[in-house]
Amino acid sequence: MIIFGTSVYLYQLAILMLTCRHCGNPAAHTVRKQVTKFTLFFIPLFPVSTRYTTQCTFCGMEQEVPKDWAEQAEAQAQAAEVPAAEAYGQWQRPGA
């Protein structure tokens, strides 16, 4: 007996502040990568399909976005996340 199927894996790439197309509210949007992988005996072997989506945290509206847009958003989020002073581990005492 051979057991096979697919599994879906979600990866959060970035969180951006955008104006939602559906509700019109400025809200955080999560940029996600959804990978469907072929599994054999519950072991993921290779990706079958990949989708990139963004979801509004205010209304829940989800829409598909191009791969290059999602990768660019991920790069911008990573560049803005760690300031230069924190990258070297500089610590400041509270109240100093």
DOMARMAR-624925 format. One record per residue (C-alpha): residue in one letter; x, y, z. Coordinates in Angstrom, 2 decimals. Layout:
# residues N
@r A, u X, v Y, w Z
...
END
This chain:
# residues 96
@r M, u 0.00, v 0.00, w 0.00
@r I, u 1.32, v 3.42, w -1.01
@r I, u 0.11, v 6.53, w 0.80
@r F, u 0.50, v 9.78, w -1.13
@r G, u -1.08, v 13.22, w -1.25
@r T, u -0.28, v 16.91, w -0.86
@r S, u 0.45, v 19.26, w 2.03
@r V, u 0.20, v 23.05, w 2.07
@r Y, u 2.89, v 25.13, w 3.78
@r L, u 2.45, v 28.84, w 4.55
@r Y, u 5.41, v 31.20, w 4.95
@r Q, u 4.92, v 34.77, w 6.15
@r L, u 7.26, v 36.97, w 4.14
@r A, u 6.40, v 40.47, w 5.38
@r I, u 3.84, v 42.72, w 7.03
@r L, u 3.13, v 45.96, w 5.18
@r M, u 0.90, v 48.96, w 5.86
@r L, u -1.33, v 49.32, w 2.80
@r T, u -4.77, v 50.65, w 1.95
@r C, u -7.11, v 47.73, w 1.36
@r R, u -8.81, v 47.54, w -2.05
@r H, u -11.88, v 45.91, w -0.52
@r C, u -12.65, v 47.91, w 2.64
@r G, u -10.61, v 51.08, w 1.92
@r N, u -9.01, v 51.11, w 5.39
@r P, u -5.27, v 51.62, w 5.91
@r A, u -4.28, v 48.42, w 7.70
@r A, u -1.47, v 45.91, w 8.04
@r H, u -1.34, v 43.34, w 5.24
@r T, u 0.52, v 40.06, w 5.57
@r V, u 2.43, v 38.91, w 2.51
@r R, u 2.48, v 35.11, w 2.37
@r K, u 3.99, v 32.38, w 0.25
@r Q, u 1.82, v 29.25, w -0.05
@r V, u 3.66, v 26.14, w -1.24
@r T, u 1.80, v 22.91, w -2.05
@r K, u 4.13, v 19.89, w -1.83
@r F, u 3.65, v 16.30, w -2.99
@r T, u 3.93, v 13.87, w -0.07
@r L, u 4.76, v 10.18, w -0.04
@r F, u 4.14, v 8.38, w 3.26
@r F, u 3.56, v 11.83, w 4.87
@r I, u 7.06, v 13.02, w 3.82
@r P, u 7.06, v 16.19, w 1.67
@r L, u 9.12, v 15.51, w -1.46
@r F, u 8.83, v 18.35, w -3.98
@r P, u 6.75, v 21.49, w -4.55
@r V, u 3.79, v 21.14, w -6.90
@r S, u 2.63, v 24.77, w -6.90
@r T, u 3.52, v 28.11, w -5.31
@r R, u 1.21, v 31.10, w -4.72
@r Y, u 1.94, v 34.53, w -3.30
@r T, u -0.91, v 36.33, w -1.53
@r T, u -1.56, v 39.35, w 0.63
@r Q, u -4.29, v 39.49, w 3.28
@r C, u -5.83, v 42.53, w 4.98
@r T, u -5.82, v 42.21, w 8.77
@r F, u -8.85, v 44.52, w 9.03
@r C, u -11.40, v 42.80, w 6.78
@r G, u -9.65, v 39.51, w 5.92
@r M, u -9.70, v 40.05, w 2.14
@r E, u -7.03, v 37.93, w 0.46
@r Q, u -5.69, v 38.50, w -3.05
@r E, u -2.99, v 36.93, w -5.15
@r V, u 0.08, v 39.03, w -6.00
@r P, u 2.95, v 38.47, w -8.47
@r K, u 6.07, v 36.66, w -7.28
@r D, u 8.41, v 39.58, w -7.95
@r W, u 6.18, v 41.98, w -5.95
@r A, u 6.14, v 39.60, w -2.96
@r E, u 9.92, v 39.12, w -3.05
@r Q, u 10.46, v 42.88, w -3.26
@r A, u 8.14, v 43.42, w -0.27
@r E, u 10.09, v 40.77, w 1.69
@r A, u 13.41, v 42.47, w 0.89
@r Q, u 12.08, v 45.89, w 1.97
@r A, u 10.70, v 44.46, w 5.22
@r Q, u 14.00, v 42.76, w 6.06
@r A, u 15.99, v 45.92, w 5.31
@r A, u 13.73, v 48.08, w 7.50
@r E, u 13.44, v 45.62, w 10.38
@r V, u 16.92, v 45.88, w 11.94
@r P, u 18.40, v 49.38, w 12.40
@r A, u 22.17, v 49.70, w 11.98
@r A, u 22.79, v 50.33, w 15.71
@r E, u 20.94, v 47.16, w 16.72
@r A, u 22.71, v 45.06, w 14.12
@r Y, u 25.92, v 45.29, w 16.17
@r G, u 24.21, v 44.51, w 19.47
@r Q, u 24.54, v 47.94, w 21.09
@r W, u 22.51, v 47.95, w 24.27
@r Q, u 21.39, v 51.01, w 26.17
@r R, u 20.42, v 51.02, w 29.83
@r P, u 16.87, v 52.36, w 30.44
@r G, u 16.90, v 55.91, w 31.78
@r A, u 20.48, v 56.60, w 30.70
END
